[in-house]
Amino acid sequence: MEDAVVQWTMHPWERDARMARKALKRGRQAYGLLIELACTRSSDELLGARRAYQSLYSESIEEDVASRVDGIERQLLVALVSSYRYDGSKTNDQAIKLDTQKLEKAISIGDKKQLIKDEEIVRILTTRSKIHLIAVIKCYQETFNKNIIEDLDEESSLKDTIYCLCDPPQYFSKILDSAMKANANKNEKEALTRVIVTRANVDMKDIAEEYDRQYKTPLTRRLKM
């Protein structure tokens, strides 16, 4: 309860900056939080968090991610926290089809264990607008009759990136369900407070509806158990 109050009283940009710093200190087990922060916020919100991070720690989040992340996730994470996406409603059908084809080709011929390092996949996921990517995922399904999430196999970071960008309620429903399990680890348990605080005035109603749809149990009832 105390942690929830502390998070609630912070400015959202400062809160995100502090969570990002904490995730970097924890290492690979918390990289999912960096993806969440970079992909579920608007471009201006992410920019604000970057400014808050620099003010708090006298270094940029981009350089911190680049220096602290030493695995294959580095390229993706640096690009995600550095991004400033177009937030408008316009899309380009030709660009959507082209990106769809490039993604399918990269996934089909690439090393399944190294897709997170593929330049085309990283470029598309880290620079394109959310509305564009939603259209690309739909086009991928319709054109190739297969689900891109399934095609990504065990690339959990890329899957989380797509969920956070294209379907936040589904992503947060999964996070909440994991947090409420008896065998949840420390990171998963902390996510319960984080999601409730950060999404309360954003899309908590949508998350609750998605949770009910996925798990056949009202979220409010599950929280009381």
N, C-alpha and C positions, 0 to 999 in steps of 0.2 A: 504493500500500500504506500509506504514512504517513497519508494522508487517511482511509483506512478505519479505521485504529487510533485516530486522534483522534476520529472520529465515534463509534466503538464505546465509547470510554471516557466519553463525555458522558452525562449524564442525558437520557433521551429528550425531556423538555420543553425543556431548554436547547438540545438539538440542533435541535429543530423551530423554536425561536425564532430561532436563529442562521441557519438556512436561510431562514426567512421574510424576515429582514432583508436577506440577500444577494439574494434574489429581487427584493425591492422596489428595491434599488439597480441591478439590471440592467435593470429596466423591462419593457416588454411581452413581450419574448422569454422572460421567466421567470415570467409570470403563471400558467402551467400548474402550476408548483410550489406556488404559493399555494393553488390549487384542490386539488391533491393533499394538502397538509398539512391543509386544512380538512375534507376529505371522507372521507379514509381513516382518520382517527383517531376514537376514541370521543369522546363529549361531554366526559368527564372529562379525557382526554388533551389535547384542544384547549384546554380551560379551563386546564390546567396549563401549556401552551405560552404562552397569553396572559399568565399570571402571570409566567412566566420572562422573556418579552419585556419586560414592564413593569419588572421588576427589573434587567434588563441594560441597557436603553436609556432608562429614565426617561420613557417614554411608552407609550401603549397601541398594540397592533398595529392596532386599529380606526382610531384617528386617523391612524396612519402610512399605512395603506392609503388612507384617504380623502384625505389630503393629497398623496400621491405618485402615485396612479393618476389620470390625467387623461383617460382615454379612456372609451368606452362600457362598459368592463368594471367601472367603479368600483362601481356599485350592487350588482352580483352579488358582487364580491369582498368588499366591506365586510360584506354580509349573511352571507356564508359564514364569514368569520373570527370573526364575532360570535355565531354560532349556538350553541345548546345544545339538542340534539335529545333527544327521548325515546328511550331505549335499550332499552325493554322489548319484549315479544313480542306485545302486543295490537294489533289493528288494528280499524278500523271500516269495514265493507263499504260503507255509504252514503257515507262520506267518500272512500273510494277511487274509487267511481264518479263522484262529483261532481268530484274533482280531475282524473280522466281526461277528463271532458267539458270542463272548463275549459282544460286543456292543449291538447286537440285544437282547440278553438275559437280559442284564442290563436295557435296555430301556423298554422291554416288561413287566418285573415283578417289576420294581422299582416304587417308588413313583414319579409321574410325576412332583411334585413340589420340589423334592429333588434330581433330577438326577445330578445336578451340584456337589453334594457331594459324588456321587458314585465313589469308589476308582478305579474300572476298567476303567470307562469312563475317569476319570481324568488322570490315568496312560497312557492310550493309546494316548489321545490328547496332552499330555504334554511331552512325551518322544519319540514318533515315528517320523521318518523323514517325510517330507512333501510329497515326492513321494510315500512313503508307505501309508500314510493316503488317498491320492488321489485314490490309488488302493483299499483301504478298502471301501471307499464311493461307488466306482463303484461296487465292489463285493457285498456290502450290497443291492444295487438296483437290481442287477442281481439275487442274491440268494433268497431274500425275496420279490421281486417285490414291493418294497415300498421305499419311499424317506426318508433318515435318518433325513433330516431337518424337514419334516412334522411330523415324529415320535417324535421329541424332543418337539413338541407342543409349549409351551410358554417359554421354556428355552432360552431366548435371548442371554445370555452369551455364552452358548455352541454353539448356531447357529453362532454367530459372530466368535467364535474360529475356527469353521470348514470353514466358508467362507474365513477368513483371511489366513488360512493355505493352503486351497485347491483351492480357486478361488478369489484371491485379486481383479482382475478387477471388478467382480460382486459386491464384498463388497464395493469398493470405488465408484462405480457407484451409489449405494444406498445412501452412505454418501453424495455425491455431490448433488444428487437430493433433499435430505432432507435439505441441507444447502441453496439451492436456492429457497425454498418455502417461501411464504410471512409470514407465521406464525412460521418460524424457530426460535428456542431459541438461546441463546448466544453460547452454546457449539456447536450447529449445524452450526451456521454462521461461527464460527472460523475454523470449519473443512474445509471450502472451501479453505482458504489460506493454511492450513496445507497440504491438499492433493496435491494441485498444486505444492507447494514447494518440498515436500518430494518425490513425484513420478515423477517429471519432467524428470529426467534422468534414470528412472527405467522402468516404464510400462505405462506411460501416454497415449501412442498411443493405447494400449490394453484397457485401461479404457475408452477412448473416443469411441472406437468401440463397447464396451459392453454397454455403455450408449445409444448409437444410437440404438442398438438392443433392449434394454429393454424399452426405452421410446419413440422411433420413432422420436427423435429430435436430430440433431447433437449437441454435447456438446458445440462446439464453438459458435453456434447460441444461445444456452441457456444461456451461460455466458454473452452474450451481452444484454440480455433482462433486 
